[in-house]
Amino acid sequence: MAIVGISGSPINGGNTDRMIQAILDKSGKQNTFVDLSKLKFFPCRGCAHLCATTAMCGQKDELLPYLKKIRDADALVIGSPRHHGNMTAWMISFFSRMWCFLHESNTLKGKPVIFVSVGIRENEVGRETFRASMVKEHEFNVLGDYHYMTFNPPCMKCGKGDTCSPPRGGLWNLLDKDEQAIRNFEITPDKVTAWEDDEEAVRDVEKLGSLLREF
């Protein structure tokens, strides 16, 4: 069995990447990990005359070989962190390219898929964005999804600290929009969270990987 894991995270080795890779490893199956942020590729150009009869994208860029692997894979693991309330731009561009599978026949219909996401609010990306946009179009067989609620917004490394005026962003929301709290906030190693340090997250991720063993 071949499984393809696709990450839309621009943070190499971040929580999203590591969750996807852990699920792939737990499956015990042959797998390929795709880091979209390392590929040079374009969004869909709407050139239907190149893909309508072939059910494969006609753009010959670095994504094309992976689209072929996705078409032939027995299962997929797709993940993205939350950026501005949505999946990342890399993942949006990737999703647009999957239009080539939606012509005369729905090429990916029924393909087993697991979704994972990371964000500072509960289930904002995983169940709402991924399932609404992808499942409706491609009619995947969704085995499960998991959203890891992180406490590491970009604010943790922006460098503005207590000079941010007016306060805004992820840290502002995490601290319940308390201006005094954000002024007093200090970035220390204990505030950087990893899904591997969360026992519940570890159990859920391992369970998702085990689901793929059944195929």
N, C-alpha and C positions, 0 to 999 in steps of 0.2 A: 504493500500500500504506500502511495506517495501523498504526503501532506505538504501544502504550501502555506507558510505563515507570512503575512504581509503587515509591515509596520509603517504607519504614517507619522511616526515621531521624528523630529529633527534632532533629538537628544540621543546621540549614539550610546547605547548601553544603559539607557534610562529605564524607568519602571515599565513602560509599555513594551520596549524591546525584550526585557528580561522575562516578563510574563508570557509573551508569545513563545519565546524560546523554551521556557519551562514546560509549557503545554506540549510543544513539539517533542521535547525530550521524554516527557512522561508517557506519550503515546506509544513509545517503543517502535515506531514505524520510520521508514525512510522519509526524510523531510528536507525542505528547502526554506531558508529564511530570506525574505526580501526586505531590504531597508530602502524604502522609496526615496528618502532624502539624499541617498548617495547616487541615485540614478539621474541621468540627463534625459528627461522625457517631457512631452507636451500634453496638454489636455486634449480632449476630443475636438477635432476640427470639423465635424459634421460631414465628412466626405463619404456619405453612405454608398456611393458607387464602388468604393474600394472594399467595403466589408459586408454588404448586404448578401452577396452570393457566396462568400467564403466563410462568414461567421468568424472572421479574424481581422483585427485592425490592420490597416494598410500603412500606418506610419512605421517606418523602419528606424526606430530609436532604441535606447537601452531598455525600455520597458517591454518591447515586443517579445523577446524570448520568455519572459516571465508570464505574459498573457497566455502563451502556449502551454506553459506548465500548469497554470491555473485551470485552463480548459480541460486538461487531461488528469488533473489531480483527483484523488478519491475524497479529499476533504480540504477545507480551508480554515485558517485561523487569521482573523482580521482585527487589527487593533490601531487605536489612535488616541492621543491625549486630546483634551478639550482646549481649543483656541478660540477665544472670543465667542464662547457659547456654541461652538460648532466643532466638527472634526477639522484636522489641519488642512492647509491648502494642498499638501502633497496627496492626502487621501481623497480630497474632493476631485483633484485632477485624475487620480487613478480610477475613481468610480466612474467618471465621465468616459474614460477609455473602455470601460466594460460594456458600453453601448453596443459594441460589435457583436456581443453574444445574444442580442435581443431582436433578431430579424425574423426570418421565416419560422425558425424554431427557437425555443428558449433553451439555449445550450446548457446553461447552468441549473436548470430547474431540478429541484430535489437534491442538489449537492449538499452534503453535510457541512455546516459552517458553525464556528464558534467566534463570538465577538468579545473583545476585551477593550476597556477604555480606562483613562485616568483623568481625574479632574478634581476640583476643589468643592464640587457639590455632588450630592448623591445621584448617581445614575443619569447625569445630564447628557452624556454622549451615548453610552452603551445602548440603552433601551429606546431612547427617543430618536436620536439621529440615525444611527446605524439601521435599526430595525425598520423605521419608517421609510427610509429611502431605498435601502438595498433589498430587503426581504420582499417588499411589495413588487418591485420590478423583476427580480430574478427568481422569486419563489423558491428560495433556499429551504433546506431542511435544517432549521436552527436547533442545534443540540444544546446550546446554552450561551449565556453571556455573563460577563463579570465586570463590574466597575469598581476600581480601586480609588477610594477617596483620599487624595493626597493633601498634604499641608505645605506643599512646596510650590507656591505660585511664582511666576517670573520675578515678582517683586523681591523675592529673597536674594536675588543677585543683580538687581538693577543699579545699585550703588547710590540711590537718592536718599534712602533712609528717612530721617526725620525732616528732610528738606522738601519732601513731596508736598506740594501745595497747589490746589486743595488735595487732600488724600484721595486716592482712587485705586482701582485695580484689585487683584485677588486677595492680597493681604488685608486690605481695607475691608473686604467682605468677610474674610475669615475672622477678623476681630470685631465683627458686628458693628462696623462703621463707628467705632469708638475712637475719636481723634486723639485722646490722651493715651489710649492703649497703643496706638500705632507710633506715637512719639516715643514711648518708653520701650518699644519692642527691640530686642537685641537678637541678632542672628547668631545662633550657637549650633554646634554639631548635633545636639540632641533634638533640634527642631527639624532636621532633614529626615524625612520619612522614606522608608523602603518597604515595598510590599512583603518582602521576605521576613520582615520583623513583625508582621501582623499574623498571628496564628490562624485567624479566620480566613485571611486572604490566601495563606499557604494551602489550607484545606480545600478552599474553593478552586484554586488554580490546579491543584493535583487532581481533583475530581473531574475537571474539564478535560485534562489530559487523558485520564483513564477512560472517558467516554469514547475517545478515538480508538482505543484498543479493540472495541467491539466491531469495527468495520473491516 
